[in-house]
Amino acid sequence: MVNLAAIKVTPWLIINLVLIGIILYMFGSWLYYRVQRKHLGGELSEEDFEKTMRKAQIIDLREKKDFNANHILGARNMPYTTFRNTYAELRPDLPVYLYESGTTLAVRATRMLRKKGFTNVKWLAGGYEDWTGKTKTGK
């Protein structure tokens, strides 16, 4: 049996425990969003996204300055920071395709929209960073 009273608390022990906690948090967060992506099942490859996007509402979750610089042709900007206030502008009867720089915010937004009654919500695998299709560049 380990005698906890005999363990000497040093600054190095505290630093190591904090670092271990940070690593566990990062791994847990990564694992959580990986499981959420599989559970929601709305990830679209670039090819599928591009083939079916004309029938969908394409939403860019990045901030306005990023959207203005460059975005997927036909997309609307609804930054994730204000998405809870602006999602009501979307039609629940039409498919909603989300994208951002990566995928974490798109998964969060998908989960929120599904809770609000949207049934056909998908997101771009890899996010905008991996997009090679048509874009519109700002001025």
N, CA, C and O of each residue as an XYZ file, in Angstrom:
556
protein
N       0.846     -1.169      0.000
C       0.000      0.000      0.000
C       0.900      1.245      0.000
O       1.936      1.273      0.665
N       0.491      2.270     -0.754
C       1.276      3.489     -0.872
C       0.927      4.429      0.272
O      -0.246      4.674      0.553
N       1.941      4.945      0.919
C       1.756      5.904      2.002
C       1.762      7.303      1.390
O       2.823      7.828      1.053
N       0.574      7.913      1.243
C       0.470      9.220      0.606
C       1.154     10.316      1.417
O       1.597     11.320      0.860
N       1.239     10.127      2.718
C       1.900     11.129      3.553
C       3.390     11.178      3.275
O       4.036     12.188      3.556
N       3.954     10.100      2.726
C       5.387     10.043      2.459
C       5.757     10.677      1.127
O       6.939     10.886      0.856
N       4.762     10.990      0.278
C       5.056     11.595     -1.023
C       5.376     13.066     -0.811
O       4.584     13.823     -0.250
N       6.549     13.445     -1.269
C       7.002     14.824     -1.119
C       6.493     15.656     -2.309
O       6.779     15.336     -3.462
N       5.746     16.711     -2.020
C       5.201     17.582     -3.057
C       6.259     18.612     -3.414
O       6.606     19.483     -2.616
N       6.764     18.484     -4.645
C       7.786     19.410     -5.134
C       7.204     20.190     -6.308
O       6.189     19.792     -6.880
N       7.838     21.288     -6.663
C       7.360     22.031     -7.839
C       7.356     21.166     -9.107
O       6.472     21.307     -9.951
N       8.338     20.277     -9.238
C       8.391     19.415    -10.421
C       7.225     18.439    -10.458
O       6.694     18.142    -11.529
N       6.831     17.949     -9.315
C       5.678     17.052     -9.250
C       4.412     17.786     -9.688
O       3.600     17.244    -10.438
N       4.253     19.002     -9.223
C       3.077     19.806     -9.597
C       3.082     20.096    -11.096
O       2.049     19.975    -11.754
N       4.239     20.477    -11.638
C       4.348     20.761    -13.070
C       4.023     19.508    -13.880
O       3.295     19.577    -14.870
N       4.553     18.380    -13.464
C       4.279     17.129    -14.185
C       2.796     16.763    -14.132
O       2.232     16.324    -15.134
N       2.166     16.939    -12.980
C       0.739     16.637    -12.862
C      -0.099     17.566    -13.747
O      -1.066     17.125    -14.367
N       0.266     18.831    -13.803
C      -0.443     19.786    -14.657
C      -0.277     19.404    -16.129
O      -1.246     19.425    -16.888
N       0.945     19.056    -16.533
C       1.187     18.654    -17.920
C       0.421     17.388    -18.280
O      -0.145     17.289    -19.369
N       0.401     16.430    -17.376
C      -0.364     15.200    -17.614
C      -1.854     15.526    -17.751
O      -2.545     14.958    -18.597
N      -2.339     16.438    -16.917
C      -3.746     16.856    -17.008
C      -4.058     17.509    -18.347
O      -5.103     17.242    -18.939
N      -3.160     18.362    -18.827
C      -3.361     19.029    -20.117
C      -3.376     18.006    -21.249
O      -4.223     18.072    -22.139
N      -2.449     17.072    -21.214
C      -2.386     16.035    -22.259
C      -3.651     15.182    -22.243
O      -4.207     14.880    -23.299
N      -4.107     14.793    -21.058
C      -5.338     14.007    -20.963
C      -6.546     14.781    -21.484
O      -7.410     14.213    -22.152
N      -6.605     16.079    -21.179
C      -7.698     16.914    -21.670
C      -7.678     16.989    -23.200
O      -8.719     16.847    -23.841
N      -6.513     17.208    -23.776
C      -6.397     17.319    -25.232
C      -6.796     16.003    -25.908
O      -7.528     16.010    -26.898
N      -6.322     14.893    -25.382
C      -6.667     13.595    -25.955
C      -8.167     13.321    -25.793
O      -8.817     12.828    -26.715
N      -8.701     13.640    -24.632
C     -10.135     13.429    -24.392
C     -10.993     14.266    -25.319
O     -12.008     13.792    -25.829
N     -10.591     15.505    -25.539
C     -11.334     16.388    -26.439
C     -11.289     15.859    -27.866
O     -12.312     15.838    -28.551
N     -10.121     15.432    -28.317
C      -9.973     14.862    -29.657
C     -10.856     13.623    -29.803
O     -11.557     13.466    -30.802
N     -10.816     12.764    -28.817
C     -11.598     11.529    -28.852
C     -13.099     11.827    -28.851
O     -13.857     11.187    -29.580
N     -13.527     12.786    -28.042
C     -14.937     13.156    -27.961
C     -15.457     13.609    -29.326
O     -16.513     13.152    -29.765
N     -14.724     14.510    -30.008
C     -15.194     15.009    -31.295
C     -15.093     13.955    -32.385
O     -15.868     13.984    -33.341
N     -14.172     13.044    -32.261
C     -14.100     11.932    -33.213
C     -15.338     11.042    -33.070
O     -15.928     10.631    -34.070
N     -15.721     10.751    -31.851
C     -16.924      9.941    -31.603
C     -18.169     10.697    -32.066
O     -19.062     10.096    -32.664
N     -18.247     11.999    -31.804
C     -19.389     12.807    -32.241
C     -19.524     12.798    -33.757
O     -20.631     12.686    -34.283
N     -18.389     12.917    -34.467
C     -18.433     12.891    -35.932
C     -19.017     11.580    -36.434
O     -19.836     11.573    -37.353
N     -18.602     10.482    -35.840
C     -19.121      9.170    -36.260
C     -20.598      9.035    -35.896
O     -21.389      8.514    -36.681
N     -20.962      9.500    -34.718
C     -22.353      9.389    -34.250
C     -23.304     10.210    -35.122
O     -24.382      9.738    -35.481
N     -22.907     11.428    -35.458
C     -23.759     12.302    -36.267
C     -23.812     11.838    -37.724
O     -24.839     11.983    -38.387
N     -22.719     11.286    -38.213
C     -22.691     10.734    -39.565
C     -22.970     11.718    -40.676
O     -23.607     11.352    -41.664
N     -22.522     12.944    -40.556
C     -22.818     13.941    -41.577
C     -21.620     14.445    -42.338
O     -21.702     15.484    -42.992
N     -20.506     13.737    -42.273
C     -19.296     14.202    -42.953
C     -19.375     13.879    -44.447
O     -19.654     12.743    -44.829
N     -19.129     14.884    -45.281
C     -19.139     14.712    -46.731
C     -17.747     14.920    -47.286
O     -17.041     15.846    -46.886
N     -17.355     14.062    -48.201
C     -16.086     14.276    -48.900
C     -16.245     15.496    -49.805
O     -17.363     15.936    -50.075
N     -15.139     16.029    -50.264
C     -15.200     17.202    -51.131
C     -16.002     16.901    -52.402
O     -16.768     17.743    -52.869
N     -15.824     15.711    -52.953
C     -16.534     15.341    -54.176
C     -18.051     15.300    -53.943
O     -18.819     15.839    -54.740
N     -18.478     14.657    -52.845
C     -19.916     14.589    -52.543
C     -20.482     15.970    -52.222
O     -21.595     16.302    -52.628
N     -19.716     16.762    -51.501
C     -20.131     18.119    -51.156
C     -20.367     18.916    -52.438
O     -21.395     19.574    -52.596
N     -19.398     18.842    -53.346
C     -19.481     19.632    -54.576
C     -20.593     19.135    -55.504
O     -21.231     19.940    -56.183
N     -20.835     17.815    -55.543
C     -21.882     17.253    -56.409
C     -23.283     17.674    -55.981
O     -24.149     17.897    -56.827
N     -23.513     17.785    -54.670
C     -24.872     18.012    -54.165
C     -25.091     19.406    -53.566
O     -26.174     19.683    -53.051
N     -24.108     20.270    -53.622
C     -24.214     21.563    -52.942
C     -25.217     22.521    -53.585
O     -25.657     23.465    -52.928
N     -25.586     22.311    -54.831
C     -26.520     23.226    -55.477
C     -27.928     23.129    -54.909
O     -28.737     24.041    -55.080
N     -28.219     22.027    -54.235
C     -29.543     21.830    -53.641
C     -29.551     22.182    -52.153
O     -30.569     22.005    -51.485
N     -28.432     22.675    -51.630
C     -28.303     22.888    -50.185
C     -28.032     24.351    -49.854
O     -27.666     25.154    -50.712
N     -28.227     24.663    -48.581
C     -27.849     25.958    -48.024
C     -26.410     25.796    -47.526
O     -26.161     25.045    -46.583
N     -25.480     26.487    -48.148
C     -24.062     26.349    -47.791
C     -23.711     27.454    -46.814
O     -23.856     28.640    -47.110
N     -23.242     27.039    -45.633
C     -22.959     27.992    -44.567
C     -21.479     27.938    -44.197
O     -20.939     26.880    -43.875
N     -20.841     29.099    -44.252
C     -19.448     29.258    -43.843
C     -19.452     29.733    -42.397
O     -19.957     30.815    -42.100
N     -18.893     28.930    -41.497
C     -18.888     29.254    -40.066
C     -17.682     30.076    -39.639
O     -17.541     30.398    -38.459
N     -16.812     30.421    -40.580
C     -15.636     31.218    -40.224
C     -16.032     32.674    -39.983
O     -17.139     33.093    -40.321
N     -15.125     33.423    -39.405
C     -15.396     34.839    -39.138
C     -15.481     35.622    -40.442
O     -14.974     35.187    -41.476
N     -16.125     36.779    -40.380
C     -16.409     37.584    -41.570
C     -15.156     37.953    -42.367
O     -15.180     37.932    -43.598
N     -14.076     38.286    -41.686
C     -12.853     38.681    -42.414
C     -12.297     37.519    -43.235
O     -11.795     37.726    -44.340
N     -12.382     36.291    -42.701
C     -11.931     35.121    -43.450
C     -12.865     34.837    -44.621
O     -12.416     34.496    -45.716
N     -14.169     34.981    -44.380
C     -15.151     34.777    -45.431
C     -14.942     35.788    -46.554
O     -14.966     35.421    -47.729
N     -14.738     37.051    -46.204
C     -14.548     38.099    -47.205
C     -13.281     37.886    -48.021
O     -13.233     38.254    -49.195
N     -12.266     37.302    -47.419
C     -11.016     37.071    -48.129
C     -11.179     35.990    -49.192
O     -10.642     36.114    -50.293
N     -11.919     34.927    -48.864
C     -12.068     33.800    -49.777
C     -13.092     32.836    -49.205
O     -13.051     32.531    -48.013
N     -14.011     32.350    -50.032
C     -15.006     31.382    -49.568
C     -15.512     30.526    -50.729
O     -15.280     30.845    -51.895
N     -16.197     29.450    -50.399
C     -16.768     28.568    -51.410
C     -17.869     29.323    -52.144
O     -18.698     29.995    -51.532
N     -17.859     29.198    -53.445
C     -18.828     29.884    -54.284
C     -20.247     29.483    -53.886
O     -20.569     28.296    -53.853
N     -21.093     30.462    -53.584
C     -22.479     30.224    -53.215
C     -22.729     30.119    -51.719
O     -23.864     29.891    -51.300
N     -21.697     30.281    -50.913
C     -21.841     30.146    -49.462
C     -22.322     31.443    -48.816
O     -22.075     32.539    -49.318
N     -23.018     31.285    -47.688
C     -23.419     32.415    -46.833
C     -22.541     32.404    -45.606
O     -22.138     31.340    -45.136
N     -22.244     33.561    -45.091
C     -21.438     33.647    -43.877
C     -22.331     33.755    -42.647
O     -23.152     34.665    -42.531
N     -22.152     32.808    -41.736
C     -22.805     32.822    -40.426
C     -21.733     32.408    -39.429
O     -21.626     31.226    -39.103
N     -20.941     33.348    -38.939
C     -19.853     32.977    -38.028
C     -20.347     32.163    -36.839
O     -21.420     32.425    -36.295
N     -19.560     31.184    -36.447
C     -19.954     30.318    -35.351
C     -20.214     31.112    -34.076
O     -21.061     30.733    -33.268
N     -19.491     32.209    -33.896
C     -19.648     33.017    -32.685
C     -21.045     33.615    -32.561
O     -21.493     33.927    -31.458
N     -21.734     33.775    -33.689
C     -23.095     34.326    -33.658
C     -24.128     33.326    -34.171
O     -25.288     33.685    -34.369
N     -23.725     32.096    -34.386
C     -24.587     31.096    -35.019
C     -25.858     30.820    -34.223
O     -26.915     30.606    -34.817
N     -25.783     30.819    -32.914
C     -26.977     30.567    -32.080
C     -28.054     31.633    -32.308
O     -29.242     31.369    -32.125
N     -27.641     32.814    -32.699
C     -28.594     33.910    -32.936
C     -29.067     33.972    -34.385
O     -30.107     34.570    -34.664
N     -28.324     33.365    -35.315
C     -28.650     33.516    -36.735
C     -29.158     32.241    -37.404
O     -29.619     32.296    -38.545
N     -29.084     31.094    -36.724
C     -29.489     29.837    -37.364
C     -30.958     29.856    -37.783
O     -31.341     29.112    -38.685
N     -31.793     30.692    -37.149
C     -33.225     30.747    -37.466
C     -33.474     31.242    -38.889
O     -34.575     31.075    -39.412
N     -32.470     31.847    -39.521
C     -32.597     32.303    -40.903
C     -32.554     31.133    -41.891
O     -32.879     31.304    -43.066
N     -32.160     29.957    -41.426
C     -32.055     28.780    -42.285
C     -33.406     28.084    -42.416
O     -34.222     28.115    -41.495
N     -33.631     27.466    -43.552
C     -34.860     26.708    -43.777
C     -34.637     25.255    -43.349
O     -33.747     24.594    -43.885
N     -35.418     24.746    -42.405
C     -35.226     23.367    -41.944
C     -35.610     22.306    -42.972
O     -35.216     21.148    -42.835
N     -36.377     22.684    -44.003
C     -36.803     21.711    -45.008
C     -35.764     21.490    -46.110
O     -35.914     20.579    -46.924
N     -34.714     22.311    -46.143
C     -33.641     22.164    -47.130
C     -32.371     21.643    -46.447
O     -32.151     21.893    -45.262
N     -31.539     20.919    -47.204
C     -30.277     20.461    -46.623
C     -29.392     21.651    -46.232
O     -29.400     22.690    -46.893
N     -28.640     21.481    -45.159
C     -27.699     22.496    -44.700
C     -26.308     21.884    -44.753
O     -26.053     20.846    -44.144
N     -25.399     22.542    -45.493
C     -24.015     22.096    -45.593
C     -23.147     23.133    -44.880
O     -23.169     24.316    -45.221
N     -22.403     22.684    -43.909
C     -21.562     23.564    -43.106
C     -20.086     23.344    -43.434
O     -19.671     22.243    -43.794
N     -19.319     24.397    -43.302
C     -17.861     24.244    -43.358
C     -17.216     25.356    -42.556
O     -17.816     26.399    -42.298
N     -15.991     25.105    -42.176
C     -15.154     26.064    -41.458
C     -13.718     25.706    -41.759
O     -13.469     24.941    -42.690
N     -12.768     26.225    -41.015
C     -11.361     25.927    -41.285
C     -11.045     24.456    -41.061
O     -10.293     23.866    -41.836
N     -11.597     23.860    -40.030
C     -11.390     22.445    -39.731
C     -12.724     21.724    -39.717
O     -13.497     21.818    -40.671
N     -13.003     20.986    -38.612
C     -14.299     20.312    -38.529
C     -14.964     20.432    -37.163
O     -16.158     20.154    -37.048
N     -14.243     20.831    -36.135
C     -14.794     20.833    -34.779
C     -16.019     21.740    -34.647
O     -17.038     21.324    -34.094
N     -15.929     22.963    -35.144
C     -17.068     23.884    -35.035
C     -18.239     23.418    -35.888
O     -19.395     23.602    -35.508
N     -17.952     22.819    -37.032
C     -19.020     22.308    -37.883
C     -19.771     21.168    -37.189
O     -20.991     21.066    -37.309
N     -19.047     20.316    -36.467
C     -19.690     19.229    -35.715
C     -20.563     19.817    -34.612
O     -21.684     19.355    -34.399
N     -20.066     20.825    -33.915
C     -20.865     21.476    -32.864
C     -22.129     22.093    -33.447
O     -23.217     21.932    -32.895
N     -21.984     22.799    -34.562
C     -23.144     23.444    -35.189
C     -24.137     22.401    -35.696
O     -25.348     22.601    -35.598
N     -23.641     21.300    -36.230
C     -24.518     20.218    -36.690
C     -25.329     19.666    -35.536
O     -26.541     19.482    -35.643
N     -24.648     19.402    -34.428
C     -25.337     18.873    -33.248
C     -26.422     19.834    -32.773
O     -27.521     19.406    -32.420
N     -26.116     21.129    -32.764
C     -27.091     22.121    -32.327
C     -28.295     22.170    -33.272
O     -29.440     22.209    -32.821
N     -28.030     22.170    -34.597
C     -29.129     22.232    -35.566
C     -30.016     20.995    -35.478
O     -31.237     21.097    -35.597
N     -29.420     19.849    -35.274
C     -30.225     18.623    -35.157
C     -31.107     18.677    -33.916
O     -32.235     18.186    -33.940
N     -30.612     19.260    -32.841
C     -31.439     19.428    -31.635
C     -32.594     20.384    -31.896
O     -33.645     20.284    -31.262
N     -32.399     21.308    -32.827
C     -33.441     22.295    -33.150
C     -34.411     21.780    -34.214
O     -35.302     22.519    -34.633
N     -34.259     20.530    -34.661
C     -35.209     19.952    -35.586
C     -34.754     19.827    -37.029
O     -35.507     19.316    -37.858
N     -33.560     20.272    -37.356
C     -33.039     20.120    -38.707
C     -32.633     18.658    -38.889
O     -31.954     18.090    -38.034
N     -33.044     18.056    -39.992
C     -32.768     16.629    -40.176
C     -31.644     16.359    -41.165
O     -30.976     15.331    -41.061
N     -31.419     17.244    -42.113
C     -30.412     17.010    -43.139
C     -29.293     18.038    -43.021
O     -29.271     19.032    -43.748
N     -28.361     17.791    -42.097
C     -27.243     18.694    -41.861
C     -25.957     17.907    -42.083
O     -25.768     16.840    -41.500
N     -25.086     18.431    -42.916
C     -23.811     17.783    -43.245
C     -22.691     18.802    -43.116
O     -22.937     20.008    -43.068
N     -21.459     18.310    -43.062
C     -20.312     19.213    -43.030
C     -19.223     18.690    -43.942
O     -19.173     17.499    -44.252
N     -18.346     19.592    -44.372
C     -17.259     19.297    -45.292
C     -16.107     18.636    -44.550
O     -15.552     19.216    -43.616
N     -15.746     17.429    -44.960
C     -14.620     16.716    -44.348
C     -13.333     17.504    -44.578
O     -13.036     17.897    -45.706
N     -12.585     17.729    -43.529
C     -11.332     18.466    -43.644
C     -11.493     19.971    -43.627
O     -10.511     20.694    -43.459
N     -12.703     20.455    -43.795
C     -12.956     21.887    -43.741
C     -12.451     22.630    -44.966
O     -12.037     22.029    -45.957
N     -12.496     23.942    -44.874
C     -12.129     24.801    -46.001
C     -10.657     24.667    -46.371
O     -10.289     24.862    -47.529
N      -9.823     24.339    -45.408
C      -8.381     24.227    -45.662
C      -8.075     23.195    -46.747
O      -7.094     23.340    -47.476
N      -8.906     22.153    -46.863
C      -8.680     21.097    -47.848
C      -9.482     21.293    -49.140
O      -9.376     20.478    -50.055
N     -10.277     22.358    -49.225
C     -11.146     22.589    -50.383
C     -10.332     22.962    -51.616
O      -9.460     23.829    -51.553
N     -10.621     22.301    -52.743
C      -9.940     22.621    -53.998
C     -10.929     23.040    -55.079
O     -10.528     23.301    -56.213
N     -12.228     23.108    -54.740
C     -13.258     23.473    -55.705
C     -13.303     24.970    -55.958
O     -12.378     25.706    -55.614
N     -14.403     25.405    -56.570
C     -14.563     26.820    -56.923
C     -14.709     27.685    -55.681
O     -15.396     27.329    -54.724
N     -14.047     28.823    -55.726
C     -14.108     29.777    -54.618
C     -14.355     31.178    -55.167
O     -14.190     31.448    -56.357
N     -14.748     32.037    -54.270
C     -14.903     33.450    -54.619
C     -13.921     34.226    -53.745
O     -13.939     34.105    -52.520
N     -13.087     35.003    -54.367
C     -12.088     35.781    -53.660
C     -12.588     37.199    -53.436
O     -13.179     37.810    -54.326
N     -12.342     37.718    -52.229
C     -12.750     39.083    -51.905
C     -11.920     40.099    -52.641
O     -10.936     39.766    -53.302
N     -12.326     41.340    -52.517
C     -11.627     42.431    -53.220
C     -10.539     43.037    -52.395
O      -9.864     43.961    -52.847
